[in-house]
Amino acid sequence: MRMLSTYLIGLIFGVGISISGMANPAKVLNFFDFAGTWDPSLIFVMGGALIVTFIGYRFVLKRSAPFFGGHFILPSRNDLDAQLIGGSALFGIGWGIAGFCPGGALPALGTAKPEVFIFIAALLAGIYAAKFIQTTLANRTIGATQ
Amino acid sequence: METTFTPYASLGGGVLIGLASVMLMATLGRIFGATGIVAGLLQPSSSSDWSWRALLLLGMISGPLAVMAITGEMPAVQVPISTTMLVIGGFIVGIGVTLGSGCTSGHGVCGMARLSTRSITATTTFMIFTAITVYVIRHVIGA
């Protein structure tokens, strides 16, 4: 039941991404190309997703626990740091170059287009590289304080 | 490359993305973040932690196939850039979402819906940098 439900939630997300245009780099890049071939469609994606999530979360988070047990796992940090802002700036640059974001590219794997596999491979390499840098920096900080 | 303005399909798609985010929170108590799903698959802390992410990913990948089954057409994936740029872009996205702890789904939808200061800051930052990057590539360098 729990497994089927999780699969179906992924499927709903994947269908949503597919029909919204978020899996199509040409459409994503045109959304940001105000000075050229502008396509405002993505405002509707963000708007629709945000309104539903904003209202839905209000009801869901009033409950004491998730349906399948455990507890709600929500980020609790409120501070703004250089990693958050620098990382988001880098993500923006990469998104502006490639036109794929992770949420758009993962469902796009289902189209079996070679470009999607190339992007995902590069994405994974970037994630590994960043994790390696984070671990190295963390170890160095621990070493310096000892 | 011109693309057609699709307000209804995009709104419908957005509503489904929102529904999936709400349902994941309602059932498993989790934020629907594509970055977290991929990162968690790479470095799971337990096998139960791995399985829900794998199922979610399997569902996501089935999305285009379901659309194909219903409409008879695979969703369009048009990549108007070279393979080299795709690799460079993908690598930078990977570093960025890891350091920034999220992307369009985690920060842009779930975090913004919770009115999280970090997510609002992250989303504003990446939207501005994406627009600048597209402007520079298309209108300054003229690629």
Interface residues (C-beta under 8 A of the other chain):
Chain A: R2 M3 S5 T6 Y7 L8 I9 G10 L11 I12 F13 G14 V15 G16 I17 S18 I19 S20 G21 M22 A23 N24 P25 A26 K27 L29 N30 F32 D33 F34 A35 G36 T37 D39 P40 S41 L42 I43 F44 V45 M46 G47 G48 A49 L50 I51 V52 T53 F54 G56 Y57 V60 L61 R63 A65 P66 F67 F68 G70 H71 F72 I73 L74 P75 R77 N78 D79 L80 Q83 L84 I85 G86 G87 S88 A89 L90 F91 G92 I93 G94 W95 G96 I97 A98 G99 F100 C101 P102 G103 G104 L106 P107 A108 L109 G110 T111 K113 E115 V116 I118 F119 I120 A121 A122 L123 L124 A125 G126 I127 Y128 A129 A130 K131 I133 Q134
Chain B: M1 E2 T3 T4 F5 T6 P7 A9 S10 L11 G12 G13 G14 V15 L16 I17 G18 L19 A20 S21 V22 M23 L24 M25 A26 T27 L28 G29 R30 I31 F32 G33 A34 T35 I37 V38 A39 L42 Q43 S51 W52 L55 L56 L57 L58 G59 M60 I61 S62 G63 P64 L65 A66 V67 M74 P75 A76 V77 Q78 V79 P80 I81 T83 M85 L86 V87 I88 G89 G90 F91 I92 V93 G94 I95 G96 V97 T98 L99 G100 S101 C103 T104 S105 H107 G108 V109 C110 G111 M112 A113 R114 S116 T117 R118 T121 A122 T123 T125 F126 M127 I128 F129 T130 A131 I132 T133 V134 Y135 I137 R138 H139
